[in-house]
Amino acid sequence: MLGVRRTSVTVVAHTLQTAGFIKYTRGKIQIVDVEALRQNACECYDTVNRHYARLFGESPPAKN
């Protein structure tokens, strides 16, 4: 669904897990530190949230 190679997702997930932001096992992702993940996200995080709010009238639901 992301339009990227599986190996790319694995590399990024490993990086995020090493940083302590997520736990990742066999396709399952658990967000461990949502605030640290937000602080280290690129500027596209805010852009996506604003777009979501414009379309649906609210922020995306928090998943942790």
C-alpha positions as a LaTeX table, in Angstrom:
\begin{tabular}{lrrr}
\hline
Residue & $x$ (\AA) & $y$ (\AA) & $z$ (\AA) \\
\hline
Met1 & 0.00 & 0.00 & 0.00 \\
Leu2 & 2.94 & 2.33 & 0.51 \\
Gly3 & 4.39 & 1.83 & $-2.95$ \\
Val4 & 7.86 & 0.98 & $-1.65$ \\
Arg5 & 9.96 & $-2.16$ & $-1.57$ \\
Arg6 & 9.59 & $-4.38$ & 1.46 \\
Thr7 & 13.32 & $-4.18$ & 2.10 \\
Ser8 & 13.06 & $-0.39$ & 2.35 \\
Val9 & 10.34 & $-0.67$ & 4.98 \\
Thr10 & 12.44 & $-3.19$ & 6.92 \\
Val11 & 15.47 & $-0.88$ & 6.92 \\
Val12 & 13.47 & 2.13 & 8.12 \\
Ala13 & 11.58 & 0.07 & 10.73 \\
His14 & 14.90 & $-1.25$ & 12.06 \\
Thr15 & 16.25 & 2.31 & 12.31 \\
Leu16 & 13.16 & 3.49 & 14.19 \\
Gln17 & 13.32 & 0.48 & 16.49 \\
Thr18 & 17.01 & 1.04 & 17.24 \\
Ala19 & 16.17 & 4.64 & 18.14 \\
Gly20 & 13.54 & 3.35 & 20.59 \\
Phe21 & 10.55 & 4.88 & 18.80 \\
Ile22 & 8.80 & 1.65 & 17.79 \\
Lys23 & 8.78 & $-2.11$ & 18.26 \\
Tyr24 & 8.65 & $-3.99$ & 14.98 \\
Thr25 & 8.20 & $-7.71$ & 14.43 \\
Arg26 & 7.05 & $-9.51$ & 11.29 \\
Gly27 & 4.93 & $-6.71$ & 9.90 \\
Lys28 & 3.49 & $-5.55$ & 13.23 \\
Ile29 & 4.44 & $-2.09$ & 14.44 \\
Gln30 & 3.91 & $-0.83$ & 17.99 \\
Ile31 & 4.64 & 2.84 & 18.70 \\
Val32 & 6.65 & 3.02 & 21.91 \\
Asp33 & 7.44 & 6.75 & 22.08 \\
Val34 & 4.95 & 8.76 & 20.03 \\
Glu35 & 6.32 & 12.15 & 21.12 \\
Ala36 & 9.89 & 11.28 & 20.10 \\
Leu37 & 8.56 & 9.93 & 16.80 \\
Arg38 & 6.71 & 13.22 & 16.16 \\
Gln39 & 9.75 & 15.32 & 17.09 \\
Asn40 & 11.96 & 13.40 & 14.68 \\
Ala41 & 9.49 & 13.29 & 11.79 \\
Cys42 & 10.04 & 15.46 & 8.76 \\
Glu43 & 7.89 & 18.50 & 8.00 \\
Cys44 & 5.55 & 16.22 & 6.05 \\
Tyr45 & 4.06 & 14.96 & 9.35 \\
Asp46 & 2.36 & 18.32 & 9.96 \\
Thr47 & 1.37 & 18.59 & 6.31 \\
Val48 & $-0.34$ & 15.19 & 6.41 \\
Asn49 & $-2.13$ & 16.06 & 9.67 \\
Arg50 & $-3.42$ & 19.35 & 8.24 \\
His51 & $-4.60$ & 17.58 & 5.08 \\
Tyr52 & $-6.35$ & 14.90 & 7.15 \\
Ala53 & $-8.05$ & 17.56 & 9.29 \\
Arg54 & $-9.18$ & 19.43 & 6.18 \\
Leu55 & $-10.69$ & 16.26 & 4.69 \\
Phe56 & $-12.22$ & 14.77 & 7.83 \\
Gly57 & $-12.53$ & 17.74 & 10.19 \\
Glu58 & $-10.31$ & 16.28 & 12.89 \\
Ser59 & $-6.85$ & 14.99 & 13.64 \\
Pro60 & $-6.07$ & 11.35 & 12.87 \\
Pro61 & $-6.75$ & 9.02 & 15.78 \\
Ala62 & $-3.70$ & 8.27 & 17.96 \\
Lys63 & $-2.54$ & 4.67 & 17.70 \\
Asn64 & $-0.26$ & 3.36 & 20.42 \\
\hline
\end{tabular}
